[in-house]
Amino acid sequence: MNIGLKKVLMTTLIVAVGLSMSACVRKAPVKPKIDATQERKNVISSMSVEEREVAYSAAMKSVGASVKKNPRYKRMNLKSPNDNRQWFKEATYSLWEGSISKDQFVQAGLNKYPDNSYEFRFIAANLLAK
């Protein structure tokens, strides 16, 4: 046999043995990634009712502080023409706890306040950051 052919065969054999040995090594199982909404749901579902109320209230206070600092934010009149305060609280809570998505929240808001896209996106982004 020619020396060049021996080198090729030997290299092939070494690579084949190396690959077969690496296949025997067990790697740690990879945990599936959980999206942010599911992670939020998991955390909130582990809270007591009182803890949820406190956490939601704190998140909304933080959103309110962010709103006051934002000169672009146009305040919505939730009392007129219909009293939408309860609707707003339920919608923000649903977003906060993860039972609706950011897009669903914004769309529900735009159904009632079509001129406030920026405001609903701002609220959603800030609420989900808490």
Beta strands, then each sheet from edge to edge (+ up, - down):
end
